[in-house]
């Protein structure tokens, strides 16, 4: 009888909802009552769909084949409900709430399980992919569920572990079937520093009074927020007016005081606004990988002057995100980027500030290269990343160089063992179709006596870049960023800025003390660059790397002066700021390197 009543009422309900009369809508809601939501995820090309609903206080998730008849799913749901009732009755009997004699023969009747679309019962022969439509109604006994097919849903939602006053808080959010820019985000802080939690003796979010403080992707805590936790309510939405169920995120800890003045604060005064087209702002920065910062060598030998908490990843990420956001760059090339940092920290943070990014992991290591670009300015056309040692040994472009090196086993083995990568991104200017730029990013071999290795690596990199530009975008200018681990007197610098290097250069004989008599010391060739002389855009610098035992210039942004000119170089931090805490990194600076920032004029 109930089943027939529902079938009869649903068409009437649909007719009522199609009218504009508020009274009719009210009568319809009273007649049917509010329905529970049920989610169905069904994506074309995937073999299964997922049905999720809440029954008897627990959430059920069912995965079924998309090409399976509806009847099998409904039967499975009915069996699940019957088993649930049987377990509930056994639990009551064991608890003494039900006479054993009465319970022994009490077998639950199968629940009525039907699916309706537009008031009509869906045939059990219809395939799942077609049956579970948005707006359908699932009846489970006397409970009705409104089907939400592919509703906007947060697949990832998390808050950073460390919160500092004055530093941007960028949650990691990923939405399916929705648009992150349209999602509704509301920030709250505790009303008073942990007042309710302290009074209750526990941090129960439901017992805390919350005050709304923001409604954007990023929230920057103020001094008044110190000691308070943050909460973020996220409602996923799409561009068509649909919205999913909200999610609430609660910070693990309270907002803490920041470090005060940072080395990059004064630099931000020069980059308060984005560069005006056709100029573009470029950043190159070795951000110090966590896999290196947390070693005993780093803590005890390399950076003994740095407070231990300032070497922690969560702390340093606060500084890195604030520093990068304040540069308002169009292109950001980063080195020593942990894979987890790229995915969980940098990508969500820089996405909130309008940048998309790509990552190149070094083989056999947990860190690599990242290139970000402003998505309102550039479109990524193609990627041409390589591992330099693999390219040397497998790409015919480098056959002649490989043949020469192969006569020197020690040098060849040393080069082949390196996992040094070259990240190459071809970007197109969205302001002018067909206007392309090749952005290269690298981090060359680090050893102070590895100049000969770096020369070979650079020779491979330049040949690869020339080939890519010639094949993909002839005439496109090159912007070559990175930590080259090379001083201005090095062979790498001379090869780039003079387009040639004689075999007499001292770097050809740069080997470790244990290899002084090695045949590799004898290897030397005249090198020429396939590019005309490049320009170091940021000019001569006293240092870009400043640690207790070394200060020197290792990082560069090279450009082709025939295609681009330098409009502005953002001044490096004052020396007294760099040395306030002896050296880098420090509580006021997140890396042992300093970011290079410049504005380049790229005329149409």
N, C-alpha and C positions, 0 to 999 in steps of 0.2 A: 504493500500500500504506500509506504514511504517513498519507494523508488518511483512509483507512478506520479506521486505528488511533486517530486523534484523535477521530473521530466516535464510536467505540465506547467510548473511555475517558472522554469528557466526562460522559455520564450517570452512569457509575460514580463519577466525581469528585464530582458533585452529591450523589449518595446518601451518599457518605462525609462530605461537609461538613455534611449535615443531621443527622448523629448528634452526640452530645455526647462521644463517646469521643476522648480526646487521641491514642490510638494510631491510630485511624482517620484523624484529621486529618493525622497525621505521614505515614502511608502515602500519602494523597492528594497531599500536597505532594511527596513523593519521586517519585511516579509521573509527575506532570505537570511538576514542577520549578517554579521561580518564573517568573511571566509578567511581561513588560514592560508598563508602563502606556501607555495611549493615551487621549487626551482627545477628547471630542466635545461641541461646544457647539451646542445645538439649542434655539432659543427660539421659542415659538409666536408667530406674527405676523410673523416675519422670513423672507424668502424663502430664505435660504441657511443651511446648517450648516457648521461647521468641524471637520475631523478632523486631529488632531495626533499624531504618533508619531515615534519616533527609530529610524533605520535606518542601518546602516553608519557610525555615528558622527556623523550629521547629523540635525537636526530637520526634519521635513517638516510642512507645513501645507497642507491642501487645503480649498478652499471649493467646495461643491457645492449644487445646488438641493435643497431639502427634498422636493419632489415628483418627483425623478428616481429611476428604478429603481436598486436596489442594484447590479445587474450592471454598469452603466456605471462606477460608482465602483471596483468591484473590478478591472475591466479597466484602468482608468486607473492604479491602484496597481501592477498587474502590469507595465504598460509602464514605469512610473517605476523599478521595481526592475531591470528588464532593461536600461534605459539606464544605470543606475548601475553595473551589472556590466560593461557594455561599456566605459564610461569607465575603470573601474578596471583592466581588462585592457590597454587602450591605454596607460595610464600606466605599467604594469609593463613593457610591451614597449618603450616609449620609454626606460625606465630600464635596459633590458638585462637584466631579470629573467625574460624569457620569450622563447623562440625565435620569431623572426618567422614562420617557416613554419608552426609549430604554431598561432600566433595568428591567421593569416590566415583560416582556415576555421572558427574557433572561435566559433560564434554561441550565446549563452546561451539555454538553454531557458526559456520563460516560467515564472515562479514560481507555485506553487500559492497562490492567494489566496481564502480563504473566510471567511465570518462564521457563527458559531454562537451560538445562544441556547438555553440549557438543554440543551446537547448535541446539538441538532438543527441541521443546516445551514439557513441562511435562504435562501429562494428569491430568485433574482436579480430577480424581478419585484416584490418588496416595495419600497415607496417608502422613501427614506432616512429620513424622519422617524419611521417605524415600525420600521425595521430596526436602527438603531444604539441599542440599549437599554443601560441601565446593567447591567454584569455580563456582557455578551456577550463572546465571545472572537473575536478577529481572528487568523487564521493567515496569515502571510506566509512561505512556504517552510517552513523548520523552526523558525521563531520564532513564538511566540504572544504576543498582547497582550490584556490585560484592559481592556475598554472602561469608561471612567469618563464617563458622560454628565452634563453640567452639574455637574461637581464644584466644590466651593468653590474659588474662584480669586481671587488678588489681581490686580485690574486696574491698580491704582496702588500703588506702594510706594516711598517715598523718605524720606531722612533730611535734616533741616535742615542748611544749609551751615555755620552757626556754632554752636558749643557753648560755653557758659559755665558754670563751676562755680556751683551754687546757683540755676540757672535751668532751668525745665522743658524737656526735649527731647520734642517731640511729632511723631512721624513722620506723614507723609501716607499713609494707608492707605484703600483702597477695595476692597471685596470683592464679587464676584458669586457668586450662589447660596450665600451664606453669611451669617453674622451676626457683625459686627465685635466685638460684646461677648463672643462665645464663642470667638473666635480665640485661639490659644495664642501668647503673645509672651514671648520670653526675651531679656534684655539681658546683654551681656558687655562687659567692658573688657579692654584689653591687660594682661597680667601684667607690670607695670613700664612706665614711660613710653617707648614706642616702642623697647624694648630689642631685641626680635627684629628689628624692621625696620631698626634702625641697624646691627645686627651683619651682617645680610644685605645691607645697602646698598640695600634696596628695601622697599616697603610691601606685601608679599605676605601676605594674610590667612591663607593656609593654613600659613604658616611661623611664625605668631605663637601664643603661648600665651594663651588667653583664660580669664577668670574670670567666672563668672556673678554678676550684681549686681542683677537685678530681673526681675519677671515681670508688669508692668502696662502699660497703654497709654502711660503717661508715666514717664520716668525723669529724676530730678533729680541731675545729677553732683555729687559732693562734692569737697572740696579735694584729697582723695587721688587723684582721677581726673585732675587737671590733668596735661597732657602725654600722656595716654593716649587712644587712639581708642576708639570704641564700635562694637559690632556688635549687630544685632538679628535674631534668628531668628523668623520669623513663619510659623505654620502656620494656614491658613484652615480654619474649621470652620462647620458649620451647627447648627441646633437638633436635628437628627435623628441625630447621632452620626457623620455623614460628615465627612471631612476631605480637603483637597487637598494638593498638594505644597508643601513649605515653601519660603520665600524668605528669603535672607539679605541684610541691608543693612549696609554698612560706611560709617562716617562718613568724609567727605573729609579731615577734619583732626582734630587732637587737641583735647581739652577745654582751654579757656583760662581764665585767672583772670577772675572777674567784676569789676565796678567798685567793689565794696565797698558802702557804704550808699547806698541809692536814696531818692529823694524820697517814694516811696510805702510804704516799709517800715513806718513808724510808723502809717500809715493802716490797714494790714492788721490791726493789733491790734484794731481796732473791727469787723472783718468776718471774723473767724476762722471763723465758722459762718454757714450760710445763715439768712436771716430766717425766723422762725417764722410760719406761716400763721395769720391772714389778712394779715399784713404782707408786703410785697414790697420787694426792694431794686432800685433803679434806678441805672444808670450812664449818663452822657452824656459823650462824649469825642471831641474832634477829635485824631486820632492823627498828623497831618501826613503828607500823601501823599508818597510817594517821588518822584513826578514834580515836586514843588515843592522837596523837600529837596536834590535833586541839581543844581539849576540854579546857574549861576555867581552869579546875584543872591543866592541863599540863602547860598552859601559865602562870598562876598566882602563882601556888604552887610548882609543880614538877620541872619545868624548867624556873623560872623567870629570870635567868641569860642569857638565850638564846635569841638572837635577833629574833624578830617576823618573819622576812623574812626567817631566817634560819630554821624555823619550817614548812615553806610552802612545800607542797609535790613536786612541780616542782623543787624547789631548791635542796631538799634532794635527789631527784631521780638522778640528775646530779652527785652528789657525790657517791651515791650507785653504779651506773653503772660503773663509772670510777674505783672505788675500786674493785668491783668484777672482772671486765675485767682484771685488773692488776695482779690478783692472778693466772691467767692461771690454774684454778683448773679443776680436772676431775669430782669431785662430790661437789655440793654446796647444803647445807641444810639451808633453811631460815625459820625463824619464824616471826610471826606478819606481814604477807604479805596480804595487801588489795587485794580483788579479782580484782578490776580495775587495780591496779598496776601490778599484775601478767599478765593480758591480754594485757594491753596497753603499758606497759613500760618494765618490766623485760623480758617477752618472746621475743619481737622483738629485744631488745638489746643483750641478751645473745645468741639468735639464730644467730645473726650476728657474734658472737665470737665463734660459734661452739658448743653451748650447747642446748639440748632439755630439757623441763621441764614438771613436772606434779604438780597438785595443789590439796590440800585437804582443803575444807572450813570447818571451825568450825560451827556446827549447831547453829542457832540463832544469828550468828555474821557475820560481814562483812570482817573478816580476817581469815587467816589460815596458812597452812604450804605449802612450795614449795620445791621440790627437782629437781635440774638440774644435768645433766650428759653429759659429752663430747661424742658426737655421733660418733666420730672416734675411741673411746676407748670402749664404752659400748653400749649394746643393752638392752632396757627395756623388760624383759620377762613377768613380771606380777606385779600387784599391790594388796596389801592386807591391805588397810587403814581401820581403825575403829575409832569410837567414844568410848572412854574408858568406859563411863557410860553405854552405850547401850550394849557393849560387856559383861560387868559385869552382867547385868540383863537378858541377853538373850542367851548367849553362854554357853553351858553345861561345857565348860572348866573351868569356874569360879563358878560353882554351889556351891562348898564347901565354898569358900570365901564369896559368897553372903549370904549363909545361916548364917554364923557367924555374918556378919555385920547387917543382918536384925533384930537382937535382939536389936540393938541400933538405934532407929529411927532418932535421930538428925544427927548422922554421916551418916547414909544411905541416908537421904534426901539431905544432903549437897553434897555427892558424885554424886548422880543421877542428881542433877541440873547442874553439871558442863558439859560444852561442849568440854572438853579437847579431843584432837584427837591424834592419832598415825598414822603417814604416813609410810608405808612400801613398799619399791621398791626392787624387785629382779632384779639384773643386771647381764648380762653375758659379760665377757671380750671378745672383738672381736679379740684379738690377740691369744686367745687360746680357742677353742670351748669347752664348758662344764664347763669352769671355772667361777663360779658364786659368787656373794657377795650380802648379804642382807643389804640394807641401811635403817636405821630407823631414823625417825625425829619426835620430839615431843616438846611440850611447856606445862609443867605441871602447875597446879593450882598456882596462884601467891601469895596468902595471906601469910604474914610472919608467922601467927599462924595456917597455914593449913598443917603442917607436916604430920598429920595422914591421911589427904586426899591424899597427894602426895604418901604416902607409898602404899595405896590401888591402886592408879592409876598405880604405877610402878609394883606392883605385877601382875596386869592385863596385862600390856604391855609386861612384860618378858614372861609370859605364852603364850601370843599370838605369840610373835616372835619365841619362841621355837617350837610351833606347825607349824608355817608357814615354817620354815627352814626344819623341819623334814618331812613335806609333800611334799614340792616343790623342795628343793635342799639340801638333807642331806649332812652335812659336810661343807656347805658354811659358811664362816666367817661372823660375824656380825660387822657392823660399826654403832654405835648408837650415833646420834648427837642431840643436842637440847638445849633449855633453860629449865633446870630442876628446876629452882627457888629453888635450894638446895645448901647449903654451904658444904664444905668438912667435916664438923662435923655432917652433917644431916644423918638421917636414910636412905634416898634414896641413898646417896653416899656410905654408908657402905654396903647396900644390894648389890649394883652393884660391888663394889671392893673387898668384902669379901664373896659374894655369900650367905650370911645369915644375919639375923638381929634378936636379941633377943627381947622378949616382954618387957624387961625392958628399952628399949631405950626411951629417953625423948620425941621423936616425937610422940609417941602414945598418950601422954597426952597433945599435943599442940592444944589447942582450944582458941577461943577468950575469952576476959574477961566476956562477957555476957553468956558464956557457962561453967563457972568453975564448976558448980554443975550438969552439964548435964551428963546423963549416957554414952554419947559418949566418955567421958574422960576415962571410965573404959575399953573400948575395947582395947585389945592388943593381938597379936598372934606372935608366932615365924614364921618368914618368911624365906624361902629359895629360891634361884634363880635356875632356870633350867639350867643356864649357869655357867661354872667355873668362878672364879673371873675375872672381867674385869679390864682393865687398862685405866686410864685417859691419853690419848695420849699426851696432851699438858702439863702434869705435874702440880705441884702445882702453882697456879697463885694468885697474890695479889688481883686482881679483874678482872672481865669481864664486870661488870656493875658499872658505876661511875656517880652518880647524886649528887645533892647538899646535900641530906639528907642520902645517903647510898653509900657505896663502898664495893663490895664483889664479890666473885666468884660464879656465878650461871650457867654458860654455860660450856658444856663439849663435847668432842668427845671420846667415849668409844670404845675400841677395844678388841679383844680376843688375848692376847699375844701368845697363842699357834699357831695362824694362821698368825699373822702380827706383825711387829715390827716398831718402829718409826725411820724414817731416819732423819727427820728434823722438828723442830718446828719453825715456823716463829716467831721471837721475837715480843712481844707486843709493842705498841707505848711507847716511852719514857714518863715518868710521867709528865715532863714539857710540853709536847705537849698535853697531855690529859687535863691538868689544865690551859692551856694558856688562855682559855675563861671561867675559873672557873671550869666547869664540862661539862658533855655531856648531850644532843647533843649540837653542837656549829656550828659556820659558817664553821669550818674546819672538822667537823665529823657529819655524818647524823643520828646517833642513840644514844640512851643512853647505848647501849651495844657495845662491841668491838668484831670483828670477830676473831674466832679461825681458824688458818691455820696450817696444818701440812702435811708432806709427809710420807706416810706409805709404807713399803716394804712388798709386797705380793708375796712371792716366788712361782713359779710354782710347 
